[in-house]
Amino acid sequence: MRGRISIVLVALLTLAGCGGGGGTAQDIARTPPKQTGVPKNGGTAVVALTPGLSPNYIYPYPPASSSGTVIARGQLWRSLYRPSGEGDQIVDTASSLADPPVYSKDRKTVTIKMREYKWSTGRPVTAADVVFSLDLLKAGLAESPANWSFYTPGQFPDGVSAEATAADTLTLTLDTAYNPSYLLSVLSLLYIMPSAEWNIARTDGPHLDFTRPGNAKAIYRYLTKESADQKSFAGNPLWQVVNGPYRLKSFDPTTGSYSLAANKAYSGPGEKRLDRIDFKAFTSASAVLNQMKAGNLTVGTLDSGFISQAAALKAKGYNVYGAPAPARFDSLTINFKNTVNNFDQVIAQPYVRQALQRLIDQKGYIASRGIYGGAGSENYTTGGADSPYPASFGSTAPYPHDEDAARKLLTDHGWKVVPGGSTTCEKPALCGSGIKRGQTIRFTLASADTPKYVGARDIAFASAAKKLGIRVDLVTKSLNYMYANYGNSFAPAKSDEWAMQDEGGLYQAAGYPTSNTVFNTGGSFNLGSYTDPEADRLINASTFGADSTALSAEVTAVSKDLPVLFLPTPDTLVVWKKTLSGPGSSFQALLSSLYTPEQWFFHN
């Protein structure tokens, strides 16, 4: 069976061929076209939001259950350092609110000089605004550790004090030194809010000293309460005070679609030539494709399953660019606390995870027109494709696809493999701790309903598992539901509802893709409760140390231990009308869902 595409993959390929389009991976550009044309002032760009992720929150720091559903993140409020979206850079220096940090010799004092940015009111963005944002972030975390998706107890912002030593100078004092690259990646997640306008605890209330924890708590509760009222998003004067290139013009709470208008006071890069940006919410990628074919969308992204449509889109006047997002890895997230059918004991065995990984035919998934259609890359690490911190094993798979080897791993460890039936443990002494005679391998895999390649690759995996007598029960869920319910770090009561989940890709910090918060014990985004002392040690070294090789050592060891099952990384297809242009980097950033429409313009 080794090296052959499974029956399911053949069926998927056949079905995909019936859909027409005729396009292949050869029809997409591997580098974004260069900026072209003479800019025209004005116009409205219509942008497709990621299907299934309708925005429902506006306060910049949502709880973990709302991750990915914030309106216009980055367009209304800039983070202290703007993420770059490029694999060899952590931040986009030109679009950041501050100059690069300056460190003391012991790395415990960090001095940050603010740049000359302004709020929409005309007031300068100051160091006090950064202090305010940190104080409110801490207030939210005091309410619940789940109130920031990137928080790990004991780490940033714990042990961090901030002082505005001058209007344009921020001084951070750290109890524990951080790796400068890691700290920069964290500061790229620190969205800056207006201290002079939002330091109130009720509408038209008095302005409060936010440095007092009690006041910060009251302000936080007020702002998050206001953020729950979706009907008032566009009319609430709170949300009109912005430091990004745009302000909110309208919001539809029924669909999640919204419109942005230019912030006339914005002083960062970008000419703001467009009059308006309309972001449209969709429930499926097919709906996005149909609107593109009708010419109703200016910009959007599609998953690699739509590669067959690339030629047709180009004929309709669109650019089609595709590549894997930097620092992204796709995987089947494992829930190590799921107790159904003793799954937690079974999956704790490294040989079981290795056997399951060997069932994933990454080359086959990429080649299949029913899954990636040739638009994807093999990946076996947490660092993602073309990482500046590669694993020591390079691009060679530690556990390559090999169904015979997977079967041998199970039989060598005391299992009786029954292809198409029910594999059972016959020799508990070999099967591992907590596994009794007669134990089967059966578990639930929650599969996101979008993008469409997710369901296809999960069907292929379940089919391969069945051939080894392993039963995978597939259930389909919406992305929003999975984000809100399938994470042990913020929804532990749901831990027995899922044993694995596939919600697409996980994007780590481009330029410094550490697994901190994702695979360290107690990490805020450690959805499946993976824990390993050696992984914790290595993650701590890459987070807090200064050794430039520490991150590669972390990526190597964690990836080999299989905290997840690795899937190939699909290309994201970035599609935009040829009448729209801008820097190639602004379209490349869409691979990581980073929008910079202030740099776009229409041309003849």
KEMI-508496 format. One record per residue (C-alpha): residue number from 1; residue in three letters; x, y, z. Coordinates in nm, 3 decimals. Layout:
BEGIN
  seq  type       c1       c2       c3
  NUM   Ala        X        Y        Z
...
***
This chain:
BEGIN
  seq  type       c1       c2       c3
    1   Met    0.000    0.000    0.000
    2   Arg    0.294    0.234    0.048
    3   Gly    0.313    0.526   -0.195
    4   Arg   -0.035    0.466   -0.340
    5   Ile   -0.313    0.727   -0.319
    6   Ser   -0.602    0.593   -0.113
    7   Ile   -0.946    0.517   -0.260
    8   Val   -1.084    0.825   -0.088
    9   Leu   -0.819    1.046   -0.247
   10   Val   -0.893    0.901   -0.589
   11   Ala   -1.262    0.969   -0.536
   12   Leu   -1.192    1.323   -0.428
   13   Leu   -0.973    1.379   -0.729
   14   Thr   -1.247    1.248   -0.959
   15   Leu   -1.511    1.469   -0.801
   16   Ala   -1.286    1.772   -0.823
   17   Gly   -1.233    1.707   -1.192
   18   Cys   -1.608    1.737   -1.248
   19   Gly   -1.606    2.095   -1.120
   20   Gly   -1.438    2.240   -1.429
   21   Gly   -1.208    2.538   -1.432
   22   Gly   -0.907    2.355   -1.570
   23   Gly   -0.656    2.555   -1.369
   24   Thr   -0.344    2.420   -1.204
   25   Ala   -0.073    2.542   -0.968
   26   Gln    0.106    2.671   -1.279
   27   Asp   -0.165    2.937   -1.313
   28   Ile   -0.070    3.124   -0.996
   29   Ala    0.209    3.374   -0.945
   30   Arg    0.468    3.266   -0.688
   31   Thr    0.567    3.627   -0.615
   32   Pro    0.315    3.911   -0.604
   33   Pro    0.316    4.142   -0.908
   34   Lys    0.506    4.467   -0.862
   35   Gln    0.326    4.795   -0.803
   36   Thr    0.210    4.937   -1.133
   37   Gly    0.003    5.215   -1.291
   38   Val   -0.059    5.581   -1.217
   39   Pro   -0.260    5.612   -0.892
   40   Lys   -0.612    5.750   -0.908
   41   Asn   -0.756    5.916   -0.600
   42   Gly   -1.077    5.775   -0.457
   43   Gly   -1.277    5.462   -0.512
   44   Thr   -1.412    5.182   -0.296
   45   Ala   -1.238    4.847   -0.253
   46   Val   -1.462    4.553   -0.162
   47   Val   -1.270    4.294    0.043
   48   Ala   -1.382    3.941    0.130
   49   Leu   -1.338    3.843    0.493
   50   Thr   -1.223    3.490    0.578
   51   Pro   -1.532    3.269    0.540
   52   Gly   -1.685    3.153    0.866
   53   Leu   -1.524    3.425    1.079
   54   Ser   -1.785    3.699    1.101
   55   Pro   -1.657    3.975    1.332
   56   Asn   -1.851    4.022    1.655
   57   Tyr   -1.613    4.218    1.878
   58   Ile   -1.450    4.561    1.859
   59   Tyr   -1.249    4.614    2.178
   60   Pro   -0.889    4.534    2.071
   61   Tyr   -0.829    4.266    2.336
   62   Pro   -1.094    3.997    2.304
   63   Pro   -1.118    3.689    2.523
   64   Ala   -0.971    3.369    2.383
   65   Ser   -1.317    3.248    2.284
   66   Ser   -1.349    3.545    2.047
   67   Ser   -1.009    3.497    1.883
   68   Gly   -1.010    3.596    1.517
   69   Thr   -1.346    3.777    1.531
   70   Val   -1.236    4.135    1.598
   71   Ile   -1.343    4.408    1.359
   72   Ala   -1.066    4.560    1.149
   73   Arg   -0.781    4.450    1.374
   74   Gly   -0.487    4.667    1.275
   75   Gln   -0.684    4.916    1.068
   76   Leu   -0.856    5.099    1.354
   77   Trp   -0.591    5.057    1.620
   78   Arg   -0.227    4.988    1.546
   79   Ser   -0.015    4.765    1.763
   80   Leu    0.300    4.915    1.908
   81   Tyr    0.497    4.729    1.641
   82   Arg    0.323    4.629    1.320
   83   Pro    0.369    4.256    1.230
   84   Ser    0.552    4.216    0.901
   85   Gly    0.397    3.899    0.761
   86   Glu    0.737    3.807    0.613
   87   Gly    0.931    3.504    0.730
   88   Asp    1.262    3.678    0.788
   89   Gln    1.121    3.987    0.961
   90   Ile    0.931    4.013    1.287
   91   Val    0.785    4.361    1.241
   92   Asp    0.731    4.617    0.969
   93   Thr    0.942    4.901    1.104
   94   Ala    0.797    5.163    0.870
   95   Ser    0.439    5.100    0.988
   96   Ser    0.515    5.076    1.361
   97   Leu    0.422    5.334    1.623
   98   Ala    0.769    5.331    1.778
   99   Asp    1.138    5.297    1.696
  100   Pro    1.301    4.960    1.770
  101   Pro    1.348    4.886    2.143
  102   Val    1.680    4.964    2.311
  103   Tyr    1.790    4.716    2.581
  104   Ser    2.006    4.748    2.887
  105   Lys    2.298    4.509    2.922
  106   Asp    2.095    4.268    3.139
  107   Arg    1.792    4.301    2.905
  108   Lys    1.568    4.395    3.197
  109   Thr    1.523    4.760    3.105
  110   Val    1.375    4.842    2.766
  111   Thr    1.352    5.196    2.632
  112   Ile    1.110    5.269    2.350
  113   Lys    1.088    5.596    2.159
  114   Met    0.746    5.678    2.015
  115   Arg    0.711    5.812    1.662
  116   Glu    0.501    6.108    1.554
  117   Tyr    0.164    5.938    1.509
  118   Lys   -0.168    6.102    1.591
  119   Trp   -0.508    5.996    1.710
  120   Ser   -0.809    6.083    1.495
  121   Thr   -0.871    6.368    1.743
  122   Gly   -0.537    6.523    1.645
  123   Arg   -0.374    6.435    1.979
  124   Pro   -0.031    6.266    1.953
  125   Val    0.002    5.897    2.031
  126   Thr    0.210    5.901    2.348
  127   Ala    0.393    5.669    2.583
  128   Ala    0.104    5.719    2.828
  129   Asp   -0.125    5.549    2.576
  130   Val    0.101    5.244    2.584
  131   Val    0.097    5.240    2.965
  132   Phe   -0.284    5.266    2.954
  133   Ser   -0.307    4.973    2.713
  134   Leu   -0.083    4.757    2.932
  135   Asp   -0.277    4.849    3.247
  136   Leu   -0.608    4.753    3.084
  137   Leu   -0.458    4.431    2.950
  138   Lys   -0.350    4.343    3.305
  139   Ala   -0.696    4.434    3.437
  140   Gly   -0.855    4.198    3.189
  141   Leu   -0.618    3.917    3.282
  142   Ala   -0.693    3.973    3.650
  143   Glu   -1.057    3.900    3.563
  144   Ser   -0.963    3.584    3.373
  145   Pro   -0.644    3.445    3.217
  146   Ala   -0.857    3.371    2.908
  147   Asn   -0.908    3.742    2.841
  148   Trp   -0.606    3.755    2.614
  149   Ser   -0.542    3.471    2.372
  150   Phe   -0.164    3.509    2.391
  151   Tyr   -0.125    3.501    2.769
  152   Thr    0.066    3.241    2.967
  153   Pro    0.056    3.290    3.347
  154   Gly    0.385    3.424    3.478
  155   Gln    0.481    3.572    3.143
  156   Phe    0.417    3.903    2.967
  157   Pro    0.258    4.125    3.092
  158   Asp    0.321    3.967    3.434
  159   Gly    0.640    4.104    3.587
  160   Val    0.641    4.399    3.346
  161   Ser    0.606    4.758    3.468
  162   Ala    0.568    5.045    3.226
  163   Glu    0.639    5.414    3.278
  164   Ala    0.603    5.711    3.048
  165   Thr    0.935    5.877    3.132
  166   Ala    0.852    6.142    2.871
  167   Ala    0.559    6.202    2.639
  168   Asp    0.745    6.020    2.364
  169   Thr    0.949    5.777    2.576
  170   Leu    0.836    5.450    2.729
  171   Thr    1.045    5.254    2.978
  172   Leu    0.966    4.891    3.047
  173   Thr    1.116    4.726    3.353
  174   Leu    1.116    4.347    3.343
  175   Asp    1.142    4.111    3.639
  176   Thr    1.273    3.849    3.395
  177   Ala    1.477    3.921    3.084
  178   Tyr    1.324    3.814    2.751
  179   Asn    1.484    3.714    2.427
  180   Pro    1.470    4.045    2.232
  181   Ser    1.319    3.878    1.926
  182   Tyr    1.049    3.716    2.135
  183   Leu    0.965    4.037    2.318
  184   Leu    0.940    4.223    1.989
  185   Ser    0.695    3.962    1.860
  186   Val    0.483    4.005    2.177
  187   Leu    0.487    4.383    2.147
  188   Ser    0.353    4.340    1.794
  189   Leu    0.037    4.205    1.962
  190   Leu    0.003    4.504    2.197
  191   Tyr   -0.268    4.723    2.046
  192   Ile   -0.248    5.082    2.161
  193   Met   -0.566    5.249    2.291
  194   Pro   -0.643    5.619    2.364
  195   Ser   -0.573    5.692    2.731
  196   Ala   -0.724    6.043    2.734
  197   Glu   -1.055    5.936    2.579
  198   Trp   -1.116    5.583    2.709
  199   Asn   -1.016    5.631    3.074
  200   Ile   -1.380    5.636    3.190
  201   Ala   -1.597    5.379    3.367
  202   Arg   -1.933    5.500    3.237
  203   Thr   -2.064    5.703    2.946
  204   Asp   -1.978    6.071    2.996
  205   Gly   -1.822    5.976    3.329
  206   Pro   -1.518    6.141    3.491
  207   His   -1.170    6.064    3.359
  208   Leu   -0.990    5.826    3.593
  209   Asp   -0.630    5.758    3.693
  210   Phe   -0.587    5.433    3.506
  211   Thr   -0.259    5.351    3.683
  212   Arg   -0.467    5.257    3.989
  213   Pro   -0.568    4.891    3.948
  214   Gly   -0.921    4.951    4.076
  215   Asn   -0.981    5.220    3.816
  216   Ala   -0.824    5.011    3.539
  217   Lys   -1.060    4.727    3.631
  218   Ala   -1.365    4.956    3.615
  219   Ile   -1.254    5.100    3.280
  220   Tyr   -1.195    4.751    3.139
  221   Arg   -1.540    4.634    3.243
  222   Tyr   -1.703    4.940    3.089
  223   Leu   -1.521    4.909    2.758
  224   Thr   -1.587    4.537    2.721
  225   Lys   -1.953    4.592    2.811
  226   Glu   -1.977    4.855    2.536
  227   Ser   -1.803    4.614    2.298
  228   Ala   -2.083    4.362    2.349
  229   Asp   -2.337    4.598    2.191
  230   Gln   -2.282    4.525    1.823
  231   Lys   -2.564    4.753    1.706
  232   Ser   -2.381    5.056    1.847
  233   Phe   -2.036    4.983    1.701
  234   Ala   -2.049    5.247    1.426
  235   Gly   -2.232    5.510    1.631
  236   Asn   -2.046    5.481    1.961
  237   Pro   -1.800    5.775    1.986
  238   Leu   -1.559    5.553    2.182
  239   Trp   -1.477    5.346    1.876
  240   Gln   -1.425    5.652    1.656
  241   Val   -1.104    5.747    1.839
  242   Val   -0.844    5.556    1.638
  243   Asn   -0.474    5.571    1.557
  244   Gly   -0.485    5.345    1.252
  245   Pro   -0.544    5.447    0.892
  246   Tyr   -0.922    5.400    0.910
  247   Arg   -1.229    5.458    1.122
  248   Leu   -1.546    5.248    1.134
  249   Lys   -1.817    5.384    0.903
  250   Ser   -2.082    5.113    0.935
  251   Phe   -2.132    4.764    1.077
  252   Asp   -2.400    4.505    1.006
  253   Pro   -2.451    4.295    1.323
  254   Thr   -2.656    4.041    1.126
  255   Thr   -2.383    3.945    0.881
  256   Gly   -2.062    4.089    1.029
  257   Ser   -1.991    4.299    0.720
  258   Tyr   -1.854    4.649    0.778
  259   Ser   -1.719    4.957    0.602
  260   Leu   -1.418    5.174    0.683
  261   Ala   -1.349    5.536    0.596
  262   Ala   -1.013    5.711    0.603
  263   Asn   -0.879    5.851    0.930
  264   Lys   -0.774    6.196    0.808
  265   Ala   -0.531    6.238    1.098
  266   Tyr   -0.336    5.917    1.028
  267   Ser    0.031    5.999    0.978
  268   Gly    0.179    5.661    0.893
  269   Pro    0.286    5.522    0.556
  270   Gly    0.023    5.487    0.285
  271   Glu   -0.149    5.752    0.080
  272   Lys   -0.508    5.658    0.178
  273   Arg   -0.613    5.714   -0.184
  274   Leu   -0.920    5.491   -0.149
  275   Asp   -1.237    5.660   -0.023
  276   Arg   -1.372    5.352    0.147
  277   Ile   -1.303    4.986    0.222
  278   Asp   -1.604    4.753    0.239
  279   Phe   -1.534    4.424    0.418
  280   Lys   -1.789    4.157    0.330
  281   Ala   -1.857    3.852    0.546
  282   Phe   -1.912    3.512    0.385
  283   Thr   -2.014    3.172    0.513
  284   Ser   -1.822    2.975    0.250
  285   Ala   -1.528    3.010    0.015
  286   Ser   -1.756    2.906   -0.271
  287   Ala   -1.962    3.218   -0.211
  288   Val   -1.642    3.426   -0.225
  289   Leu   -1.548    3.264   -0.554
  290   Asn   -1.891    3.331   -0.703
  291   Gln   -1.872    3.698   -0.609
  292   Met   -1.527    3.721   -0.763
  293   Lys   -1.651    3.568   -1.086
  294   Ala   -1.934    3.821   -1.088
  295   Gly   -1.679    4.101   -1.050
  296   Asn   -1.826    4.216   -0.717
  297   Leu   -1.508    4.175   -0.510
  298   Thr   -1.186    4.371   -0.535
  299   Val   -0.967    4.166   -0.302
  300   Gly   -1.001    3.830   -0.132
  301   Thr   -0.829    3.506   -0.043
  302   Leu   -0.920    3.151   -0.139
  303   Asp   -0.788    2.823   -0.011
  304   Ser   -0.581    2.596   -0.230
  305   Gly   -0.881    2.378   -0.308
  306   Phe   -0.987    2.644   -0.558
  307   Ile   -0.666    2.627   -0.760
  308   Ser   -0.870    2.490   -1.054
  309   Gln   -1.035    2.830   -1.079
  310   Ala   -0.712    3.031   -1.110
  311   Ala   -0.718    3.051   -1.489
  312   Ala   -1.084    3.155   -1.493
  313   Leu   -1.019    3.429   -1.238
  314   Lys   -0.725    3.561   -1.438
  315   Ala   -0.950    3.573   -1.744
  316   Lys   -1.194    3.781   -1.538
  317   Gly   -0.926    4.043   -1.476
  318   Tyr   -0.778    3.930   -1.144
  319   Asn   -0.424    3.873   -1.026
  320   Val   -0.384    3.534   -0.857
  321   Tyr   -0.085    3.493   -0.625
  322   Gly   -0.028    3.190   -0.406
  323   Ala    0.217    3.079   -0.137
  324   Pro    0.217    2.924    0.210
  325   Ala    0.192    3.180    0.487
  326   Pro    0.516    3.229    0.682
  327   Ala    0.534    3.069    1.027
  328   Arg    0.214    2.874    0.962
  329   Phe    0.169    2.506    1.027
  330   Asp   -0.140    2.296    0.964
  331   Ser   -0.209    2.006    1.193
  332   Leu   -0.453    1.780    1.366
  333   Thr   -0.456    1.923    1.718
  334   Ile   -0.448    1.643    1.975
  335   Asn   -0.653    1.665    2.294
  336   Phe   -0.439    1.491    2.556
  337   Lys   -0.718    1.528    2.816
  338   Asn   -0.995    1.356    2.623
  339   Thr   -1.094    1.050    2.826
  340   Val   -1.351    0.899    2.589
  341   Asn   -1.253    0.539    2.511
  342   Asn   -0.939    0.595    2.719
  343   Phe   -0.803    0.820    2.443
  344   Asp   -0.581    1.019    2.681
  345   Gln   -0.389    0.705    2.779
  346   Val   -0.360    0.579    2.422
  347   Ile   -0.243    0.905    2.266
  348   Ala    0.009    0.960    2.547
  349   Gln    0.217    0.682    2.389
  350   Pro    0.473    0.835    2.149
  351   Tyr    0.462    0.529    1.922
  352   Val    0.085    0.579    1.870
  353   Arg    0.138    0.938    1.761
  354   Gln    0.422    0.828    1.533
  355   Ala    0.202    0.560    1.377
  356   Leu   -0.079    0.810    1.316
  357   Gln    0.165    1.061    1.165
  358   Arg    0.286    0.792    0.922
  359   Leu   -0.071    0.757    0.794
  360   Ile   -0.069    1.115    0.663
  361   Asp    0.036    1.117    0.300
  362   Gln    0.151    1.476    0.265
  363   Lys    0.268    1.432   -0.095
  364   Gly   -0.061    1.267   -0.186
  365   Tyr   -0.269    1.540   -0.021
  366   Ile   -0.078    1.807   -0.211
  367   Ala   -0.107    1.629   -0.546
  368   Ser   -0.478    1.551   -0.512
  369   Arg   -0.704    1.793   -0.698
  370   Gly   -0.964    1.711   -0.434
  371   Ile   -0.747    1.855   -0.156
  372   Tyr   -0.462    2.095   -0.249
  373   Gly   -0.447    2.059   -0.626
  374   Gly   -0.069    2.096   -0.626
  375   Ala   -0.082    2.424   -0.434
  376   Gly    0.088    2.335   -0.109
  377   Ser    0.411    2.245    0.067
  378   Glu    0.518    1.960    0.289
  379   Asn    0.581    2.064    0.647
  380   Tyr    0.677    1.865    0.955
  381   Thr    0.765    2.137    1.206
  382   Thr    0.614    2.401    1.430
  383   Gly    0.828    2.664    1.259
  384   Gly    0.647    2.643    0.926
  385   Ala    0.781    2.659    0.573
  386   Asp    1.113    2.836    0.501
  387   Ser    1.157    2.930    0.866
  388   Pro    1.465    3.133    0.959
  389   Tyr    1.493    2.889    1.252
  390   Pro    1.477    2.547    1.081
  391   Ala    1.471    2.211    1.257
  392   Ser    1.793    2.010    1.253
  393   Phe    1.630    1.746    1.032
  394   Gly    1.564    2.009    0.765
  395   Ser    1.287    1.920    0.522
  396   Thr    1.322    1.545    0.583
  397   Ala    1.017    1.403    0.758
  398   Pro    1.103    1.239    1.092
  399   Tyr    0.804    1.005    1.045
  400   Pro    0.739    0.988    0.669
  401   His    0.423    0.842    0.523
  402   Asp    0.453    0.466    0.547
  403   Glu    0.148    0.255    0.631
  404   Asp    0.356   -0.060    0.673
  405   Ala    0.579    0.116    0.926
  406   Ala    0.268    0.243    1.107
  407   Arg    0.131   -0.109    1.129
  408   Lys    0.464   -0.241    1.258
  409   Leu    0.475    0.024    1.531
  410   Leu    0.142   -0.102    1.659
  411   Thr    0.218   -0.473    1.631
  412   Asp    0.559   -0.428    1.794
  413   His    0.382   -0.267    2.089
  414   Gly    0.133   -0.543    2.151
  415   Trp   -0.162   -0.450    1.926
  416   Lys   -0.350   -0.690    1.701
  417   Val   -0.409   -0.492    1.382
  418   Val   -0.737   -0.575    1.206
  419   Pro   -0.755   -0.383    0.876
  420   Gly   -1.104   -0.243    0.826
  421   Gly   -1.206   -0.384    1.163
  422   Ser   -1.113   -0.299    1.520
  423   Thr   -0.750   -0.308    1.628
  424   Thr   -0.708   -0.408    1.994
  425   Cys   -0.437   -0.427    2.255
  426   Glu   -0.338   -0.791    2.318
  427   Lys   -0.027   -0.736    2.532
  428   Pro   -0.086   -0.456    2.784
  429   Ala    0.274   -0.471    2.905
  430   Leu    0.381   -0.358    2.558
  431   Cys    0.086   -0.132    2.478
  432   Gly    0.182    0.112    2.752
  433   Ser    0.077    0.255    3.086
  434   Gly   -0.297    0.281    3.140
  435   Ile   -0.387    0.059    2.843
  436   Lys   -0.571   -0.266    2.918
  437   Arg   -0.623   -0.580    2.713
  438   Gly   -0.899   -0.530    2.458
  439   Gln   -0.847   -0.155    2.432
  440   Thr   -0.941   -0.017    2.089
  441   Ile   -0.828    0.300    1.913
  442   Arg   -1.131    0.513    1.836
  443   Phe   -1.171    0.888    1.864
  444   Thr   -1.363    1.191    1.741
  445   Leu   -1.206    1.435    1.496
  446   Ala   -1.378    1.775    1.475
  447   Ser   -1.335    1.912    1.125
  448   Ala   -1.394    2.278    1.036
  449   Asp   -1.659    2.341    0.771
  450   Thr   -1.425    2.583    0.592
  451   Pro   -1.185    2.599    0.410
  452   Lys   -1.297    2.306    0.199
  453   Tyr   -0.957    2.131    0.196
  454   Val   -0.992    2.075    0.573
  455   Gly   -1.277    1.828    0.535
  456   Ala   -1.110    1.660    0.238
  457   Arg   -0.782    1.593    0.414
  458   Asp   -0.961    1.475    0.729
  459   Ile   -1.161    1.223    0.525
  460   Ala   -0.837    1.099    0.372
  461   Phe   -0.678    1.059    0.717
  462   Ala   -0.982    0.874    0.855
  463   Ser   -0.975    0.639    0.555
  464   Ala   -0.607    0.559    0.609
  465   Ala   -0.670    0.498    0.980
  466   Lys   -0.955    0.258    0.900
  467   Lys   -0.716    0.041    0.702
  468   Leu   -0.525   -0.014    1.027
  469   Gly   -0.839   -0.085    1.229
  470   Ile   -0.846    0.262    1.384
  471   Arg   -1.187    0.430    1.383
  472   Val   -1.198    0.808    1.341
  473   Asp   -1.544    0.959    1.391
  474   Leu   -1.561    1.278    1.186
  475   Val   -1.785    1.564    1.298
  476   Thr   -1.812    1.895    1.112
  477   Lys   -1.825    2.222    1.307
  478   Ser   -1.813    2.590    1.218
  479   Leu   -1.489    2.776    1.277
  480   Asn   -1.654    3.017    1.520
  481   Tyr   -1.793    2.726    1.722
  482   Met   -1.456    2.553    1.736
  483   Tyr   -1.277    2.873    1.836
  484   Ala   -1.523    2.924    2.120
  485   Asn   -1.553    2.567    2.247
  486   Tyr   -1.259    2.345    2.151
  487   Gly   -0.969    2.464    2.360
  488   Asn   -0.887    2.312    2.699
  489   Ser   -0.718    2.635    2.806
  490   Phe   -1.047    2.830    2.796
  491   Ala   -1.324    2.567    2.756
  492   Pro   -1.214    2.272    2.974
  493   Ala   -1.572    2.151    3.020
  494   Lys   -1.576    2.058    2.651
  495   Ser   -1.259    1.846    2.664
  496   Asp   -1.443    1.517    2.613
  497   Glu   -1.630    1.645    2.307
  498   Trp   -1.323    1.630    2.084
  499   Ala   -1.012    1.414    2.068
  500   Met   -0.858    1.587    1.768
  501   Gln   -0.954    1.895    1.575
  502   Asp   -0.862    2.048    1.241
  503   Glu   -0.943    2.418    1.218
  504   Gly   -0.706    2.502    0.934
  505   Gly   -0.369    2.661    1.005
  506   Leu   -0.203    2.807    1.312
  507   Tyr   -0.008    3.126    1.247
  508   Gln    0.289    3.192    1.472
  509   Ala    0.494    3.510    1.483
  510   Ala    0.668    3.554    1.149
  511   Gly    1.039    3.595    1.208
  512   Tyr    1.037    3.425    1.551
  513   Pro    0.798    3.124    1.552
  514   Thr    0.840    3.002    1.908
  515   Ser    0.581    2.761    2.049
  516   Asn    0.550    2.965    2.367
  517   Thr    0.179    2.982    2.465
  518   Val    0.107    2.700    2.217
  519   Phe    0.291    2.394    2.348
  520   Asn    0.432    2.491    2.686
  521   Thr    0.254    2.356    2.992
  522   Gly   -0.016    2.605    3.088
  523   Gly    0.017    2.802    2.766
  524   Ser   -0.292    3.011    2.690
  525   Phe   -0.321    2.866    2.341
  526   Asn   -0.225    2.511    2.436
  527   Leu   -0.561    2.386    2.314
  528   Gly   -0.494    2.017    2.371
  529   Ser   -0.303    2.034    2.703
  530   Tyr    0.021    1.894    2.564
  531   Thr    0.292    1.883    2.829
  532   Asp    0.654    1.772    2.826
  533   Pro    0.932    1.887    3.062
  534   Glu    1.194    1.898    2.788
  535   Ala    0.965    2.100    2.563
  536   Asp    0.904    2.343    2.850
  537   Arg    1.278    2.380    2.904
  538   Leu    1.349    2.450    2.539
  539   Ile    1.057    2.691    2.503
  540   Asn    1.178    2.879    2.809
  541   Ala    1.524    2.901    2.655
  542   Ser    1.390    3.050    2.331
  543   Thr    1.159    3.286    2.522
  544   Phe    1.388    3.415    2.793
  545   Gly    1.742    3.337    2.679
  546   Ala    1.976    3.515    2.443
  547   Asp    2.112    3.209    2.259
  548   Ser    2.040    3.254    1.888
  549   Thr    2.026    2.877    1.834
  550   Ala    1.769    2.811    2.107
  551   Leu    1.466    2.843    1.881
  552   Ser    1.596    2.590    1.629
  553   Ala    1.658    2.345    1.915
  554   Glu    1.301    2.402    2.037
  555   Val    1.150    2.355    1.691
  556   Thr    1.348    2.033    1.642
  557   Ala    1.259    1.866    1.971
  558   Val    0.894    1.973    1.992
  559   Ser    0.825    1.875    1.631
  560   Lys    0.978    1.528    1.679
  561   Asp    0.766    1.466    1.991
  562   Leu    0.446    1.525    1.790
  563   Pro    0.229    1.746    2.010
  564   Val    0.009    1.751    1.697
  565   Leu   -0.006    1.551    1.375
  566   Phe    0.147    1.756    1.097
  567   Leu   -0.036    1.818    0.771
  568   Pro    0.101    1.986    0.459
  569   Thr    0.071    2.364    0.445
  570   Pro   -0.169    2.475    0.171
  571   Asp   -0.101    2.779   -0.038
  572   Thr   -0.327    3.070    0.032
  573   Leu   -0.450    3.219   -0.294
  574   Val   -0.455    3.599   -0.285
  575   Val   -0.682    3.738   -0.555
  576   Trp   -0.727    4.104   -0.652
  577   Lys   -0.843    4.303   -0.951
  578   Lys   -0.572    4.413   -1.191
  579   Thr   -0.712    4.767   -1.171
  580   Leu   -0.594    4.775   -0.807
  581   Ser   -0.228    4.802   -0.718
  582   Gly    0.011    4.877   -0.436
  583   Pro    0.337    4.741   -0.296
  584   Gly    0.377    4.370   -0.352
  585   Ser    0.441    4.329    0.021
  586   Ser    0.090    4.461    0.097
  587   Phe   -0.062    4.169   -0.095
  588   Gln    0.193    3.920    0.036
  589   Ala    0.085    4.018    0.389
  590   Leu   -0.263    3.884    0.312
  591   Leu   -0.114    3.535    0.341
  592   Ser   -0.106    3.607    0.715
  593   Ser   -0.441    3.795    0.716
  594   Leu   -0.262    4.128    0.758
  595   Tyr   -0.446    4.401    0.572
  596   Thr   -0.277    4.726    0.465
  597   Pro   -0.538    4.880    0.232
  598   Glu   -0.402    5.229    0.298
  599   Gln   -0.125    5.134    0.055
  600   Trp   -0.363    5.034   -0.226
  601   Phe   -0.488    5.247   -0.516
  602   Phe   -0.689    5.214   -0.833
  603   His   -0.530    5.292   -1.167
  604   Asn   -0.626    5.292   -1.532
***
